Amino acid sequence: MRGPSTSLGMTKKNGPSPHAQDDNLKICILRAGILVCGVQIFFKDESVAAMPAATVPTRAEVAAADTWDLTALYADAAAWQAEFEQVRADYPKITDYKGRLGRSGNELLAALEFDQKLSVRVETLYQYASLQMSEDGANADYLARQGQLQNLLTLIDEAGAFFTPEIQAIDDATFAQFLADPALDAWRVKLEKIRRYKPHILSEAEERLLALGAAPLHGHQETFSQLTNVDMKFGVLTDEQGREVALTQSSFSSFLNKRERALRRAAFHQFYQEFSDHKFTLASALASSVKADVFRARARRYPSAREAALFSDRMPVSVYDNLIASVRAHFEPLYRYYDLRRRVLGLDEIHHYDTYVPMVGEIETRTSFDEAIEQVVASLAPLGEEYTRTLAEGLRRGRWCDRYETKGKRSGAFSYGTFRSPPYIMMNYKPDVFSDVYTLAHEAGHSMHTWYSARAQRHQDYDYPIFLAEVASTFNEELLTHYLLEKTSDRRMRAYLINRQLDDLRGTLYRQTMFAEFELRIHALEEAGEALTLDSFQRVYRELLAAYFGPRFTLDAELDLECLRIPHFYNAFYVYKYATGISAAVSLAEKVLRGGADDVAAYLGFLRSGGSRYPLETLQAAGVDMNSPAPVEATLTLFARRVEELTQLLAP
């Protein structure tokens, strides 16, 4: 999960999360209101907890040590503005290369190098602006800064609309001659990827129109982001201690972790009441998102929106279809998990708001952020000293991470790195939410992936696709689980950790596959010419809820509205990569933990590979074949085994 960008048409795939097909095969992409340069911005919206309404601090009230340090990008806003003005003055020079790309290898090289330098500068400009927007989405200065950059990027796209069509127009013999030129060795992989898009590149005039229409075609993302992060108000609730606590996008998950069922239920219904009050607006935004996907796919002559989204990764639709088929064939362990949860919690019937609270209630956890860093770094020790030292220094002295919730801050968590910047992490960390330790490990996986790839690859090859990114993040979570299980001999703690692993596998493999199936079905409706309405979205989603939660699960009517609130649905055909990613990660983690130095070296080689190969080839080199359903089947088998183990641990 694309939009305004710099000029050169590079093959791409995220972002806040981050990923579908590119409008103009650009280096930068627009995702949920944030332009992502390369692919190194990744979101996870599970990291949240409740804070009393009166105590949510403003940005000025947070200690500087608990915020990210953006001076690594620009000393201050004035420095950003100065660079912005310089880029605005420099970008028109791209037109000097118009009509010259096919003349010689040297002229093509000069154009590529100019565009690369421009791209690096734009990456940094947009990273600074979008990170500040994440700090406070209502800040007028931040909104203005991102808006003026958005306008500039549209102009850059327009000026460079000739670039990719000219490369595609080079005749095959001349193009082969260029690729054989040693001067272009560093660009061979990228040029071959660009050439692969030849059937989907339009004329210069058509490319210009698509570039001009990129921002309007992504307007639904900004609508969704502003509505859900700024305008929607969820009120307050009274917690177990009698305190008034703000119900927010960030605190909702914390409420669902509460032991008191009445509080969980109240939070669920109050939260979804606000979505119900805006359901027609949200349905319109989602319909616009689907229509934009289908428009772009048809404009570029792809068979479907899904195939357009999978094209950049050279991903066969069989991988997507095999994922859904494999998961659907393994529903029974999931149903047994829900039955176990219902019995352990002493419920007559189980609802969605009962699926997040830990089954092992006697164990209270409170982990400070510094303690979380220690645990995460220790769990990653199998990867070696360079990995752990770099991460520890970045999270501590380097101030990579913006740690805590503040007023106006974006919900959830993400990692956002570029070629020459620190790989920043945004969190809304809460010490009483144990899953936030896992979120830190997850985002650290993305950040270190960026760190390694940016140092091992050239700019044109460093931006790895999301399909690989989700492997690096969930791999870290697997190592953290292994570490914590190894460190405890307490039966109840072991049960707690296995419960946590099951919830993660359920949320990442089963749940994301359900999301992927929803995306597939609603895009199929649009492609078949059927109406996309609130009713059709809810009908499709209700059918999937019934299948994935099973016959013994009670589905509240409000849960149908969940299809309107998942940010990834506004960046279609991205979520399946979570599910495939965790399957590959489980296999790689097993290799690293049970293997030797060669397995560690292979994994670090995977991190360093960036985008220098296609995802399936990269994983095959690391030892995992995702063309086969075997990794998914093995992870589903692990889930079933863990359900049985937890059943035994919790037996009276």
DRENVOMAR-439042 format. One record per residue (C-alpha): chain; x, y, z; residue number from 1. Coordinates in steps of 0.25 Angstrom, whole numbers, plus 5000, padded with zeros to 4 digits. Example, Ala and Ser with C-alpha at 12.3 -4.5 7.8 and 13.67 -1.06 7.14 Angstrom:
residues 2
A|5049|4982|5031|1 .
A|5055|4996|5029|2 .
This chain:
residues 652
A|5000|5000|5000|1 .
A|5002|5020|4982|2 .
A|5002|5033|4979|3 .
A|5010|5046|4977|4 .
A|5025|5044|4977|5 .
A|5038|5047|4971|6 .
A|5040|5046|4956|7 .
A|5046|5033|4953|8 .
A|5037|5021|4950|9 .
A|5043|5010|4960|10 .
A|5036|4997|4962|11 .
A|5029|4997|4976|12 .
A|5019|4992|4984|13 .
A|5013|5002|5010|14 .
A|5011|5008|5018|15 .
A|5002|5017|5031|16 .
A|5004|5001|5029|17 .
A|5008|5003|5019|18 .
A|5003|4997|4998|19 .
A|4997|4993|4986|20 .
A|5001|4996|4971|21 .
A|5008|5009|4968|22 .
A|5001|5020|4960|23 .
A|5013|5023|4952|24 .
A|5023|5013|4957|25 .
A|5029|5023|4966|26 .
A|5039|5024|4978|27 .
A|5029|5030|4987|28 .
A|5015|5025|4991|29 .
A|5004|5031|4998|30 .
A|4997|5023|5008|31 .
A|4987|5027|5018|32 .
A|4991|5042|5017|33 .
A|5006|5039|5018|34 .
A|5015|5039|5006|35 .
A|5024|5027|5007|36 .
A|5038|5028|5000|37 .
A|5042|5014|4997|38 .
A|5035|5004|5005|39 .
A|5040|5006|5019|40 .
A|5028|5010|5027|41 .
A|5020|4999|5034|42 .
A|5008|5000|5043|43 .
A|5003|4992|5054|44 .
A|4990|4996|5061|45 .
A|4989|4986|5072|46 .
A|4998|4995|5082|47 .
A|4989|5003|5091|48 .
A|4984|5005|5105|49 .
A|4975|5014|5113|50 .
A|4979|5027|5119|51 .
A|4970|5035|5128|52 .
A|4964|5047|5120|53 .
A|4970|5058|5128|54 .
A|4984|5052|5128|55 .
A|4987|5050|5113|56 .
A|4999|5059|5112|57 .
A|5001|5070|5101|58 .
A|5014|5069|5093|59 .
A|5020|5080|5101|60 .
A|5018|5072|5114|61 .
A|5026|5060|5109|62 .
A|5041|5058|5113|63 .
A|5050|5060|5101|64 .
A|5057|5047|5103|65 .
A|5043|5040|5101|66 .
A|5041|5046|5087|67 .
A|5049|5043|5074|68 .
A|5060|5053|5070|69 .
A|5057|5058|5057|70 .
A|5069|5067|5056|71 .
A|5076|5056|5049|72 .
A|5067|5060|5037|73 .
A|5067|5075|5039|74 .
A|5071|5084|5050|75 .
A|5058|5091|5051|76 .
A|5046|5095|5042|77 .
A|5053|5106|5036|78 .
A|5064|5097|5031|79 .
A|5053|5088|5025|80 .
A|5047|5100|5018|81 .
A|5060|5104|5012|82 .
A|5062|5090|5006|83 .
A|5048|5090|5001|84 .
A|5051|5103|4994|85 .
A|5063|5097|4988|86 .
A|5057|5085|4983|87 .
A|5046|5093|4977|88 .
A|5056|5101|4969|89 .
A|5064|5089|4965|90 .
A|5053|5079|4961|91 .
A|5050|5085|4947|92 .
A|5064|5081|4943|93 .
A|5058|5067|4941|94 .
A|5052|5072|4928|95 .
A|5066|5074|4922|96 .
A|5067|5059|4920|97 .
A|5054|5059|4912|98 .
A|5055|5052|4899|99 .
A|5070|5047|4902|100 .
A|5068|5034|4911|101 .
A|5069|5025|4899|102 .
A|5081|5032|4892|103 .
A|5092|5026|4900|104 .
A|5096|5018|4912|105 .
A|5103|5030|4918|106 .
A|5091|5040|4916|107 .
A|5082|5029|4922|108 .
A|5092|5028|4934|109 .
A|5092|5043|4936|110 .
A|5077|5044|4937|111 .
A|5076|5032|4946|112 .
A|5086|5039|4955|113 .
A|5079|5052|4955|114 .
A|5066|5046|4959|115 .
A|5073|5038|4970|116 .
A|5078|5050|4977|117 .
A|5065|5057|4976|118 .
A|5058|5045|4981|119 .
A|5067|5044|4993|120 .
A|5064|5059|4997|121 .
A|5049|5057|4995|122 .
A|5049|5044|5004|123 .
A|5055|5053|5015|124 .
A|5046|5064|5013|125 .
A|5034|5056|5013|126 .
A|5039|5047|5025|127 .
A|5040|5060|5034|128 .
A|5027|5065|5030|129 .
A|5019|5052|5032|130 .
A|5026|5049|5045|131 .
A|5022|5062|5050|132 .
A|5008|5060|5045|133 .
A|5008|5047|5053|134 .
A|5011|5055|5065|135 .
A|4999|5063|5064|136 .
A|4989|5062|5053|137 .
A|4982|5074|5056|138 .
A|4994|5084|5056|139 .
A|4992|5095|5046|140 .
A|5007|5096|5043|141 .
A|5009|5082|5041|142 .
A|4996|5081|5032|143 .
A|5001|5093|5024|144 .
A|5015|5087|5022|145 .
A|5010|5074|5017|146 .
A|5000|5081|5008|147 .
A|5011|5089|5001|148 .
A|5020|5077|5000|149 .
A|5008|5069|4994|150 .
A|5006|5080|4983|151 .
A|5021|5080|4980|152 .
A|5021|5065|4978|153 .
A|5010|5066|4968|154 .
A|5018|5076|4960|155 .
A|5030|5067|4961|156 .
A|5021|5056|4956|157 .
A|5016|5064|4945|158 .
A|5030|5068|4940|159 .
A|5036|5054|4941|160 .
A|5024|5047|4934|161 .
A|5032|5045|4922|162 .
A|5043|5037|4929|163 .
A|5037|5023|4930|164 .
A|5030|5023|4916|165 .
A|5043|5027|4910|166 .
A|5051|5016|4916|167 .
A|5040|5006|4912|168 .
A|5040|5012|4897|169 .
A|5055|5008|4896|170 .
A|5055|4997|4886|171 .
A|5059|4983|4891|172 .
A|5073|4982|4884|173 .
A|5077|4996|4889|174 .
A|5072|4993|4903|175 .
A|5080|4980|4903|176 .
A|5092|4988|4899|177 .
A|5090|4998|4910|178 .
A|5089|4987|4921|179 .
A|5102|4981|4916|180 .
A|5109|4995|4918|181 .
A|5118|4994|4930|182 .
A|5114|5008|4934|183 .
A|5100|5004|4936|184 .
A|5104|4991|4945|185 .
A|5098|4998|4958|186 .
A|5085|5000|4951|187 .
A|5083|4987|4944|188 .
A|5073|4981|4954|189 .
A|5065|4994|4955|190 .
A|5065|4995|4940|191 .
A|5060|4981|4938|192 .
A|5049|4983|4948|193 .
A|5045|4996|4940|194 .
A|5045|4988|4927|195 .
A|5036|4978|4933|196 .
A|5025|4988|4934|197 .
A|5025|4991|4919|198 .
A|5011|4985|4916|199 .
A|5005|4994|4927|200 .
A|5012|5007|4924|201 .
A|5004|5017|4916|202 .
A|5007|5029|4907|203 .
A|5014|5041|4912|204 .
A|5001|5049|4912|205 .
A|4993|5038|4919|206 .
A|5004|5037|4929|207 .
A|5003|5051|4932|208 .
A|4988|5051|4934|209 .
A|4990|5039|4944|210 .
A|5001|5047|4951|211 .
A|4991|5059|4952|212 .
A|4980|5050|4957|213 .
A|4988|5043|4968|214 .
A|4985|5052|4979|215 .
A|4970|5052|4977|216 .
A|4970|5037|4975|217 .
A|4975|5036|4989|218 .
A|4966|5046|4995|219 .
A|4958|5035|5002|220 .
A|4971|5032|5010|221 .
A|4972|5046|5016|222 .
A|4957|5046|5019|223 .
A|4958|5033|5026|224 .
A|4970|5037|5034|225 .
A|4965|5051|5038|226 .
A|4951|5045|5042|227 .
A|4956|5034|5050|228 .
A|4968|5040|5056|229 .
A|4963|5055|5058|230 .
A|4948|5057|5057|231 .
A|4942|5045|5063|232 .
A|4940|5046|5078|233 .
A|4937|5033|5086|234 .
A|4935|5039|5100|235 .
A|4939|5034|5113|236 .
A|4937|5022|5122|237 .
A|4939|5019|5137|238 .
A|4949|5009|5139|239 .
A|4951|4998|5150|240 .
A|4956|5009|5160|241 .
A|4945|5018|5157|242 .
A|4953|5028|5149|243 .
A|4948|5034|5136|244 .
A|4957|5029|5124|245 .
A|4956|5034|5110|246 .
A|4952|5024|5100|247 .
A|4961|5026|5088|248 .
A|4966|5019|5076|249 .
A|4978|5017|5084|250 .
A|4971|5012|5097|251 .
A|4961|5003|5091|252 .
A|4970|4991|5091|253 .
A|4974|4994|5106|254 .
A|4959|4993|5110|255 .
A|4957|4980|5102|256 .
A|4969|4974|5111|257 .
A|4961|4978|5124|258 .
A|4957|4966|5133|259 .
A|4944|4973|5136|260 .
A|4935|4968|5125|261 .
A|4924|4979|5127|262 .
A|4935|4989|5124|263 .
A|4940|4982|5112|264 .
A|4925|4981|5107|265 .
A|4923|4995|5110|266 .
A|4935|5000|5102|267 .
A|4932|4991|5090|268 .
A|4918|4996|5089|269 .
A|4922|5011|5091|270 .
A|4933|5010|5082|271 .
A|4925|5005|5070|272 .
A|4914|5014|5073|273 .
A|4923|5025|5068|274 .
A|4926|5017|5056|275 .
A|4911|5015|5054|276 .
A|4909|5030|5054|277 .
A|4918|5031|5043|278 .
A|4916|5018|5035|279 .
A|4911|5024|5022|280 .
A|4923|5034|5021|281 .
A|4932|5022|5024|282 .
A|4925|5013|5014|283 .
A|4927|5024|5003|284 .
A|4941|5025|5006|285 .
A|4944|5010|5005|286 .
A|4936|5009|4993|287 .
A|4944|5021|4987|288 .
A|4957|5013|4991|289 .
A|4952|5001|4984|290 .
A|4948|5008|4971|291 .
A|4961|5015|4971|292 .
A|4968|5002|4971|293 .
A|4960|4996|4960|294 .
A|4961|5009|4952|295 .
A|4977|5009|4953|296 .
A|4977|4994|4949|297 .
A|4968|4996|4937|298 .
A|4976|5008|4933|299 .
A|4989|5000|4933|300 .
A|4983|4988|4926|301 .
A|4984|4978|4938|302 .
A|4974|4967|4938|303 .
A|4969|4971|4952|304 .
A|4972|4980|4964|305 .
A|4978|4968|4971|306 .
A|4988|4965|4960|307 .
A|4992|4979|4959|308 .
A|4995|4979|4974|309 .
A|5003|4966|4973|310 .
A|5011|4970|4960|311 .
A|5022|4978|4966|312 .
A|5026|4966|4975|313 .
A|5024|4956|4963|314 .
A|5015|4949|4973|315 .
A|5006|4938|4967|316 .
A|4992|4939|4971|317 .
A|4993|4925|4975|318 .
A|5001|4929|4987|319 .
A|4989|4938|4991|320 .
A|4979|4927|4988|321 .
A|4987|4916|4995|322 .
A|4987|4924|5008|323 .
A|4972|4926|5008|324 .
A|4970|4911|5005|325 .
A|4980|4906|5015|326 .
A|4974|4915|5026|327 .
A|4960|4911|5023|328 .
A|4964|4896|5024|329 .
A|4969|4898|5038|330 .
A|4957|4905|5044|331 .
A|4955|4894|5055|332 .
A|4967|4898|5063|333 .
A|4962|4912|5063|334 .
A|4948|4908|5068|335 .
A|4955|4900|5079|336 .
A|4963|4912|5083|337 .
A|4950|4920|5085|338 .
A|4943|4908|5092|339 .
A|4955|4908|5102|340 .
A|4955|4923|5104|341 .
A|4940|4922|5107|342 .
A|4942|4911|5117|343 .
A|4954|4918|5124|344 .
A|4947|4931|5125|345 .
A|4934|4925|5130|346 .
A|4925|4930|5120|347 .
A|4912|4925|5115|348 .
A|4915|4930|5101|349 .
A|4927|4937|5095|350 .
A|4927|4951|5088|351 .
A|4938|4958|5081|352 .
A|4941|4967|5093|353 .
A|4944|4954|5100|354 .
A|4955|4950|5090|355 .
A|4967|4959|5095|356 .
A|4967|4958|5110|357 .
A|4978|4949|5115|358 .
A|4972|4935|5119|359 .
A|4982|4935|5131|360 .
A|4977|4946|5139|361 .
A|4985|4944|5151|362 .
A|4998|4949|5145|363 .
A|4999|4964|5145|364 .
A|5009|4970|5136|365 .
A|5015|4984|5136|366 .
A|5028|4986|5128|367 .
A|5034|5000|5127|368 .
A|5039|5004|5113|369 .
A|5054|5003|5117|370 .
A|5050|4989|5122|371 .
A|5044|4986|5109|372 .
A|5056|4990|5102|373 .
A|5065|4980|5110|374 .
A|5055|4969|5108|375 .
A|5055|4971|5093|376 .
A|5070|4973|5091|377 .
A|5073|4960|5099|378 .
A|5063|4952|5091|379 .
A|5070|4956|5079|380 .
A|5084|4951|5084|381 .
A|5084|4940|5074|382 .
A|5086|4950|5063|383 .
A|5099|4955|5068|384 .
A|5106|4967|5074|385 .
A|5104|4977|5063|386 .
A|5089|4975|5062|387 .
A|5087|4976|5077|388 .
A|5097|4987|5079|389 .
A|5091|4996|5068|390 .
A|5077|4994|5072|391 .
A|5080|4997|5087|392 .
A|5087|5010|5084|393 .
A|5076|5014|5074|394 .
A|5065|5012|5084|395 .
A|5073|5019|5095|396 .
A|5083|5029|5092|397 .
A|5079|5030|5077|398 .
A|5064|5034|5081|399 .
A|5059|5026|5069|400 .
A|5046|5024|5076|401 .
A|5034|5033|5080|402 .
A|5029|5025|5092|403 .
A|5016|5030|5098|404 .
A|5002|5035|5095|405 .
A|5000|5050|5094|406 .
A|4988|5058|5090|407 .
A|4986|5058|5075|408 .
A|4996|5047|5072|409 .
A|4993|5036|5062|410 .
A|4988|5023|5068|411 .
A|4996|5010|5067|412 .
A|5010|5008|5064|413 .
A|5019|5009|5051|414 .
A|5034|5008|5047|415 .
A|5038|5019|5036|416 .
A|5052|5019|5031|417 .
A|5058|5024|5018|418 .
A|5072|5022|5011|419 .
A|5079|5033|5019|420 .
A|5071|5034|5032|421 .
A|5070|5027|5045|422 .
A|5058|5016|5044|423 .
A|5049|5024|5053|424 .
A|5038|5016|5061|425 .
A|5025|5022|5066|426 .
A|5018|5016|5078|427 .
A|5007|5018|5088|428 .
A|5014|5010|5099|429 .
A|5006|5006|5111|430 .
A|5014|4999|5122|431 .
A|5001|4991|5126|432 .
A|4999|4985|5112|433 .
A|5008|4973|5110|434 .
A|5006|4973|5095|435 .
A|5013|4986|5094|436 .
A|5026|4979|5097|437 .
A|5023|4970|5085|438 .
A|5020|4983|5077|439 .
A|5033|4989|5080|440 .
A|5040|4976|5075|441 .
A|5031|4976|5063|442 .
A|5035|4990|5059|443 .
A|5049|4988|5063|444 .
A|5049|4977|5052|445 .
A|5045|4987|5042|446 .
A|5055|4997|5046|447 .
A|5067|4988|5046|448 .
A|5063|4982|5033|449 .
A|5063|4996|5027|450 .
A|5077|4999|5035|451 .
A|5083|4986|5029|452 .
A|5077|4988|5015|453 .
A|5081|5003|5014|454 .
A|5096|5000|5017|455 .
A|5097|4988|5008|456 .
A|5090|4992|4996|457 .
A|5090|5004|4987|458 .
A|5078|5014|4988|459 .
A|5071|5008|4976|460 .
A|5071|4994|4982|461 .
A|5070|4996|4997|462 .
A|5055|4998|4998|463 .
A|5050|4984|5001|464 .
A|5036|4980|4998|465 .
A|5025|4978|5009|466 .
A|5024|4964|5006|467 .
A|5038|4963|5012|468 .
A|5037|4973|5023|469 .
A|5026|4966|5030|470 .
A|5036|4954|5031|471 .
A|5046|4962|5038|472 .
A|5036|4968|5048|473 .
A|5029|4955|5052|474 .
A|5042|4948|5052|475 .
A|5046|4957|5064|476 .
A|5033|4954|5071|477 .
A|5036|4939|5070|478 .
A|5050|4940|5076|479 .
A|5043|4949|5087|480 .
A|5033|4938|5090|481 .
A|5044|4927|5090|482 .
A|5053|4936|5100|483 .
A|5042|4938|5110|484 .
A|5038|4923|5110|485 .
A|5052|4919|5112|486 .
A|5053|4929|5124|487 .
A|5041|4924|5132|488 .
A|5039|4911|5139|489 .
A|5026|4916|5145|490 .
A|5014|4908|5139|491 .
A|5004|4920|5140|492 .
A|5014|4929|5133|493 .
A|5017|4919|5122|494 .
A|5002|4918|5120|495 .
A|5001|4933|5119|496 .
A|5012|4933|5108|497 .
A|5006|4922|5100|498 .
A|4993|4929|5101|499 .
A|5000|4942|5096|500 .
A|5006|4934|5084|501 .
A|4993|4928|5081|502 .
A|4986|4941|5080|503 .
A|4997|4947|5072|504 .
A|4996|4935|5062|505 .
A|4981|4937|5062|506 .
A|4982|4951|5059|507 .
A|4993|4951|5049|508 .
A|4990|4938|5041|509 .
A|4975|4935|5043|510 .
A|4970|4949|5045|511 .
A|4979|4956|5034|512 .
A|4975|4944|5024|513 .
A|4960|4948|5027|514 .
A|4963|4962|5024|515 .
A|4970|4958|5011|516 .
A|4958|4950|5007|517 .
A|4949|4962|5010|518 .
A|4958|4971|5001|519 .
A|4958|4960|4990|520 .
A|4942|4959|4990|521 .
A|4939|4974|4990|522 .
A|4948|4977|4979|523 .
A|4942|4966|4971|524 .
A|4928|4972|4973|525 .
A|4933|4985|4967|526 .
A|4940|4978|4956|527 .
A|4927|4971|4953|528 .
A|4919|4984|4952|529 .
A|4912|4982|4965|530 .
A|4909|4993|4975|531 .
A|4918|4996|4987|532 .
A|4909|5001|4998|533 .
A|4909|5000|5013|534 .
A|4899|4988|5012|535 .
A|4908|4980|5002|536 .
A|4921|4983|5011|537 .
A|4913|4978|5023|538 .
A|4907|4966|5016|539 .
A|4921|4961|5011|540 .
A|4927|4964|5025|541 .
A|4917|4957|5033|542 .
A|4918|4944|5024|543 .
A|4933|4944|5027|544 .
A|4931|4947|5042|545 .
A|4922|4935|5042|546 .
A|4932|4926|5035|547 .
A|4945|4930|5043|548 .
A|4939|4931|5057|549 .
A|4930|4918|5055|550 .
A|4917|4913|5059|551 .
A|4919|4914|5074|552 .
A|4923|4929|5075|553 .
A|4913|4940|5077|554 .
A|4914|4951|5067|555 .
A|4909|4965|5071|556 .
A|4902|4973|5060|557 .
A|4912|4984|5062|558 .
A|4924|4975|5058|559 .
A|4919|4977|5044|560 .
A|4924|4991|5045|561 .
A|4938|4986|5047|562 .
A|4940|4986|5032|563 .
A|4939|5001|5032|564 .
A|4950|5004|5042|565 .
A|4962|4995|5038|566 .
A|4972|5005|5032|567 .
A|4978|4994|5023|568 .
A|4965|4993|5015|569 .
A|4968|5007|5010|570 .
A|4981|5001|5005|571 .
A|4977|4989|4998|572 .
A|4984|4975|4996|573 .
A|4994|4978|5007|574 .
A|4989|4970|5019|575 .
A|4991|4956|5013|576 .
A|5006|4959|5014|577 .
A|5004|4959|5029|578 .
A|4999|4945|5029|579 .
A|5010|4940|5019|580 .
A|5020|4948|5026|581 .
A|5018|4941|5040|582 .
A|5018|4927|5033|583 .
A|5032|4930|5027|584 .
A|5036|4936|5040|585 .
A|5033|4924|5048|586 .
A|5041|4915|5038|587 .
A|5053|4925|5039|588 .
A|5052|4926|5054|589 .
A|5053|4911|5055|590 .
A|5065|4911|5046|591 .
A|5072|4922|5054|592 .
A|5069|4916|5068|593 .
A|5072|4901|5064|594 .
A|5083|4903|5054|595 .
A|5097|4909|5053|596 .
A|5105|4921|5049|597 .
A|5101|4918|5034|598 .
A|5086|4920|5037|599 .
A|5089|4933|5045|600 .
A|5097|4938|5033|601 .
A|5086|4934|5023|602 .
A|5076|4942|5031|603 .
A|5085|4954|5032|604 .
A|5087|4952|5017|605 .
A|5072|4953|5016|606 .
A|5072|4966|5023|607 .
A|5083|4972|5015|608 .
A|5077|4968|5002|609 .
A|5067|4979|5001|610 .
A|5060|4980|4988|611 .
A|5071|4974|4980|612 .
A|5063|4961|4977|613 .
A|5048|4958|4977|614 .
A|5042|4953|4990|615 .
A|5040|4938|4987|616 .
A|5055|4938|4982|617 .
A|5060|4945|4994|618 .
A|5052|4935|5003|619 .
A|5057|4923|4996|620 .
A|5071|4928|4997|621 .
A|5069|4929|5012|622 .
A|5063|4915|5013|623 .
A|5048|4917|5011|624 .
A|5039|4913|4999|625 .
A|5026|4921|4999|626 .
A|5022|4915|4986|627 .
A|5018|4903|4994|628 .
A|5007|4904|5004|629 .
A|5016|4896|5014|630 .
A|5021|4909|5022|631 .
A|5006|4913|5024|632 .
A|5002|4899|5028|633 .
A|5014|4897|5038|634 .
A|5009|4910|5045|635 .
A|4995|4906|5045|636 .
A|5000|4892|5051|637 .
A|5008|4900|5062|638 .
A|4995|4908|5065|639 .
A|4987|4894|5067|640 .
A|4999|4889|5076|641 .
A|4999|4901|5084|642 .
A|4984|4900|5087|643 .
A|4986|4886|5092|644 .
A|4997|4890|5101|645 .
A|4990|4902|5106|646 .
A|4978|4893|5109|647 .
A|4987|4884|5117|648 .
A|4993|4895|5125|649 .
A|4980|4901|5129|650 .
A|4973|4888|5132|651 .
A|4968|4888|5147|652 .
